[in-house]
Amino acid sequence: MTTTLAPPVPIGKAAVGALGILALSTGALESVVSPTIPLLERELDMSQSEGALLSIVLLITGALITPLAGKFGDRYGGKKVLIRLMAVVSLGGTVSALAPNLPVLLVGQVLQGAMIGALPLSFIVVRKHLPAGESKVAIGVVSGLFVGGSMVGMLSAGPVAEQLSRHWMFALPTIAVVGSTLLVNRLMPADPPGRPDDVGIDWPGLLLLSGMLATLMLVLALAPEAGSAPLVLVALVVLLAVFVTGWVRVERRAAAPMIDLNMLARPAIWKACALTFVICLGTTMAVYLVPQLLDERGDGYGFRASATEIGFYLLPGAVAATLAGPLGGLGDRRFGSRAVVNTGVVMMAVGLLAVAAVHTEIWHLVVGKVLIALANGLCVTAMMTSTATAVDPKDTGIATSLILVSRVLGSAVGGQLGGALLTAGTPSGSEVAAESAYVTGFVIAGIVVLSALFVTRTMSKGVKA
């Protein structure tokens, strides 16, 4: 005997608006760190490598949480999982706001990373309660407000940190997250849970991937100081190899692996993953190095910019990244993914190498950052679109999760490599990194990005798996 689930209760504009306010609040909380990294480094006595770690730890947590959030949302109901996830985010924001030192702040950022899973959960809720046409509009509103929140956070973080304190730049958006979560809980009706899966979650694969990413971050962070503790670095490299080996074995044997390695062997998929890794490495190098150079106080280089000014200078890049998504989708449909990716690769390489060669004026950095952000958006959108359409519909989630992991790995390596270069380029007893460290970082990133052309030349105009 089968039971028929009651149809979901339709929702009104107030409930969609509550989801939009939540997206706005989480976007603001997510973006406050980027423009204030130099300020946080000074106040918490962090090295550049530690600052780079702080800038990417939220993304790493998000990559691990997002596939679980979507799976749990389908299984138990999007609203129920969303509310619990935002409780974790609120706790993380509170920990970050109260953090007296870097370790506690890192814990807060790890918890805040759960917010990246909120968007797909919001989409699940909207699609269950609205017809197709209206749900597309609602998803667009929620996505747009998240991006808008990121811009608000980027612009407000500096003034709040400088006029009040660094604690308040986390506290204010966290209060907004708590309030909007309560609003969603009140206005959004519960959505019915889906049919339970017969296959469980790949917990061993998730834990091993988490250990692998954490160990990789430690290796990159300690690499500049390897001379003082070589045995520790060697031990971490061995541990990393153990994690990688164990993860590969677990994923090959799992009934429902978190990352399907067989799919990764397909030409279209591994090429898309390699390109995403390279592009995100170059992007994150710039995301970390540009604010540092704006803040730098070197002899003849750097601009001594405040956190408020840095947020303002980074804003054009954020706008460019917002426009890149739809532009990448339109370009992919009209010209094919290869043309879009080639354009993005050349644009990013030009931006990185130009900033390496010329960085004596603030507008040099602003224009370079715009080119890099626009190129990143074009390439990642093209990769996601082409990958999603190159596989069977039932494999879309697995294929796009491979792109997500590649994005995280590229971002992690890029951010930590930038921090390691600045740490190695800072003389003992000084707080000012050598100009050559910045130039080296931008040049390395530019050359790595250009290497992507060796992969794109083997792609067909329309990617096929």
N, C-alpha and C positions, 0 to 999 in steps of 0.2 A: 504494500500500500504506500503510495507516494503522497507527500504533503506539498501543497502549493504555497510558496512564499507570497505574502501580501505585497502588492506593488509599493514601491518607495513613496514616501510622502513628498509631494512637490515642494520646492523651496522658493522663497521670494527674494526680492532684491536686498532685503535687510540681511539675510543669511549670507548671500554672496558678498555683500559689502563687508560683513564681519570677517569673512575669509580674506578679502582684500586688505583690510586693516592689519590682519595677522601677517600677511605676506609683506606689507610695508614695514611692520615692526621688526620682523626677522631679517629682512634685507638690511635695515639700518644697523641691527646688532652685528650682522655678519661682516660689515664693511668698515667698522671703526678702527680695526687694527692697522690696516694697510697704510693710511697716511700718518699714523702716529708711531710707527716702528722706531724711528730715530729717538723720539721722545721717551718711549718705553725702554730703549736700550740704556739711555742715560739714567733714568730714574731707578731702574732695577739692576743697574751695573751688569748689563748683558754684553757678551761678545757679539760680533756680527753673525757668527754661525748660530748662536742661540736666537738671535733676532730672526734669522731665516727660518729656523724651526718653528718659531711662534707664528710666522706668517702662513705656514702651510698645514699645521696640525689639524686645524678645523676641516680642511678639505679632505685629509686622509680619513678622519672619522666619518665624514659624510659619505665617502665612497663605500665604506664598509656597512654603514647603516641603511643607505638608500634601497638596495635590493631587498633587504629584510623588511623594511617599512612597507614597500609595495606588496610583498608577499603576505605579510600579516594583515595589511589593509584589505586585500582581496578575501582573505580567509575569515577574519573576525569582524570586519566592518571598518570603513575608513575613518569615521568620526571617532570611534573608541580608541584606535591606535594613534590618531592625530593628537588627541587631547593628552594621552600619556607621553607621547613624544615631546610635546611642547612643555610638559611638566619637567622633563629632563633638560630641555633647553633653558627654561627659566632658572632651574637650579644651577646650570652652567654659567648663565649670566650673572647670577648672584655671587657665585664663587669668584668669577673674574673681577667683579666690582669690589669685592672685599680682599682680593689677593694681596698679601704683603710682599711676595717675592715671585720669582719666575716659576718654580715648580708648581705652586698653587695656581698661578695664572694658566699654566699649561693644562692642568686638570680642568679648569673652567672652560678652556677652549675645546678640549676633548669632548666635554659634555655638550657644549654649544654646537658641535658638529652635527648633532642629531637634527638640527634645523634643516639640513639639506634634504632630508627625507620628507619634510613637510609638504613640499610642492607636489610630488606625485600623489601623496595622500589627499591633498586638496582636490586634485584632478579626479581621483577615484570617487570622492564624495559628490562632486559636481556632476559627473557622468551618471551616477546612480539616481540623482534626483531631478535632472533636467533632460529634456529631449535633445537630440543631437545638435540642432542648430543653436539653441540657447546655451548648451554646454560649451560649445566652441567659443562663444562670446565671453562666457564667464571665465573660462580657462585663460583667455587672452587678457582679461582684466586682472586676474590674480597674478599672472606672470609679469604683466607690465608694472603692477604695483610693487612686486618684489624688486625689480630693477630700479624703480623709482626710490624705494627704500634704501637701496645700496648707495644711490647718489646722495640721499639725505644724510646717511651715516658718514659718508666720505667728507661731506662739507661741514658737518656739525661736530665731528670728533675732535678736530683741532681746537676750535674755540672753547668747547666744553672742557677739554683737558687742560687748556691753558688758563681759563678764567675760573674754573671750579677745581677739578683735579682729574687725574686719569680714572679714578674710581667712578666718577659720575658719568664718564663717556660710555661705560658699560651699564651703569645702573639705570639711566634714563630709558634706553631702548628695552631693557629687561622689564621695567615697569609696564611699558607699552605692550610687550609680549604677554605678560600676565593678564593685563586687562582685556586684550583682544582674544586671548584664549578663553577666558570666562564668557566673553560675548558669543564666541562661536559655540561654546557648550550650551548656552541658553537658547540661541536662535536656530541652530542647525539640528534638524531631526536626525535620529539615529538611522543609519542605513543598514539594511539586512546583511548579515554575514554571508559569504559565498560558501560554496560546497567545499568541505575540507579536502585537502590533497591526500592521496595515498602515500606519497613520498615525503619524507621529512626534510628538514633543513640541513644543509651541509655545515654543521657546526665545526667539525674538525678542520675543514677547509678554511672557514672564516677565521678561526683562531690562528692557524698557521700563517695565513695571509697577513693578519694583524701583526704577528711576531716578525714576519719578514719585513714589513714596512717600517716598524719601529726600529729594528736592528739596522736597516739600511740608513735611516736617519742618523742613528748614533755613529755609524761608520763615517758618513760624510761630515758630521759635526766634529769628530775627533781627528779627522785626517790632517788638518793643518798643524796639530800639536802632536803628531805621531812620534816625533823625536823624543818627547818627554815620557811617553808611555807606550812603547812599541808593542809590548806583550798584550796590553789591553786591546789595541787595535787588531792585532792578529787573532785574538780570541773572538772578537766580534765578527771578523770576516769568516772565521770557521763556523760560528753560530749562524751567520747569514746563510752559508752554504747548506747547513743542516736544515734550516727552515725551508729553503728553496727545494731541496731534495724531498723532504717530507711532504711539502705541499703538492709537488708534482705527482708523487705516488698516490696521495689521498684523492686528488682530483681525478686521476685516471680510473680509480676503483669505485668512486662514489656513484650511487644510483642517480642522484640529481646534483651534479657538481655545481659549486658556486661559479666556477669558470670552466667552460667546456674546452679542454685542450685540443680535442679532435677538431672542433670548429676553428680554433686558432690556426690550424694547419692549412686551412683554405687560403689560396692566394689573395683573394679580395680582402679577407679578414686580417691576415697578418700584415698586409701592406697598409691597411687603414690604421691598425694599431701602431705600426712603426712610425707612420706619419704623424699620428696624434701625439705619440711620445716626444718626437723631435720638436714639433710645433710648440707643445706645452712647456718643454724645457726652455726654449728660447723666450717664450712669453714670460715665464716665471722669473727667469734671470733679470729681465727688464723690470718686472713688477717689484722685485726686491732692490735692484741697483739704482733705479731712477730716484726713488725717494731718498735713498742714502746719499746720492750725489747732490740732490737739492739741499740736503741738510749739511753736507760736508763743509768743514771749516779749514780747508787746506790752503797752502800758499799759492795763489794763482788759479785755484780751481775750487769748485763748490760754491754754494750761494747762501749758506747760513739761513735757509728758509725755516720759518716756524711751522709747527704742525698745521696751523690754519692755512698758511700759504701753500703747503704741500698738498693739502686736500683740494684747494682751488686749482692748482696746476695739474692735478691728476684727473680732474673732472672731464676735460675734453676727451681723454682716453676712454673714460667710462661711457660717455655718450656714443663714441665710435663703436665700442663693443656692443652697445644696445642695437645700433643700426646694422651691425654686421650680420646678425642672425637672419633677419628677413632677406637681406641682400644676398647672403650665401645660398639661401633656399631658392631664390629666383634665378641666381646664376647657375646653380646646379641643374635646374629644370631646363634652362635655355641652352647652356653651353656644355653641360656635362661636368662631372665632379673633377676630372683631371684638369680642365681649364681653370676651374675655381681654385683648386689647390695650388697649381703652378703659380697663379697670380698671387695668392696669399703668401706662398713661400718666398717669392722674389720680393714682395712688398715688405715682409718681415725682415729679411736679410738686409735689405737696403736701410730700413729703419735702425737696426742694430749696428751695422757697420758705420752708418752716418753718425750716430751718437758716439761711437768709439773714436771717430776721427775729429768730430767737431762738437764740443760741449761747453763752449765759453759763454753762451747766452742761455737764459732760461727757455726761450722759445725753441732752441735746438732740442732740448729734452722733451718739451711739450709736443712738438711735431713728431719726433721720433716715437714717443709713446702712443700717439694717435695711430701712426702707421702700424705699429706692432699690435695694438689692440684690435684694430680693424682686420688685420691679416689673420690674427688668431680666431676671431669670430667667423670669418669666411671659411677657413680651413676646417675648424671643428664642426661647423654646421654641415659642410659638404661631406665630411667623413661620417657623421651620424646619419645623414639622409641616405647616402649611398649604401652604407652598411645595412641600415634597416630595410632597404628595398632590394638588397642583393641576396637575402636569405628567405626561407619559407616563413610565413607569418608566425608559425608556432615557435620559431627560433629567434624572433626579433629581440625579445628580452635578453636572451643569452648573448647575442651578438653585440648589442649596444652596451651590455655590462662589460664586455671586453674593452670597448672603447673607453668606458669610464675608468677602468683600472689603468689603462695605458695613460690616460690623462693625469691621473693621480701620480703615477710613477714619474712621468715627465716633469710634472710640477714639483714633486718632492726633490728630484735630483737637481733640477734647475735652481730652486730656491736655496738648497743646501750648498750647491757648488758656488753660487754667488756669495753666500756667507763665508764659505771656506776661503775663497780668494781674498776677500776683504780682511779676514782674520790673519791670513798669512802675509798680507801686504801692510799690516799695521806694525810699525816698529815697537820694540819692547819699551814700555813706559809711556807710550803715546796713545792718544785716542783718535788720531787722524790716519786713515788709510791712505796709502800712496796712490797718486793719480793713475799710475801704471796698473794697479789692481783693477780699477774700473775699466780701463781700456782693454785689458786682457779678458775680463769677463764678457764685455760686449762683443769682442772679436771672436772668442770661443763660441758664444751663442750664435753669432752670425754664420760662422763656418758650419756648425752643426746643423743649423736650419737649412743651409744651402745643400747639405748632403741629401736632403729629402728629394731633391730633383732626380737622384739616381733611382729612387723608388717610383716617383710619379711617371717617369718616362716609360715604365713597363706597364702602366695602367692603361686600360682601354678608356675611351671617352666616357662611356657609361659603365660603371663598375659592375661586374657580374661575379657571383660566387661560383 
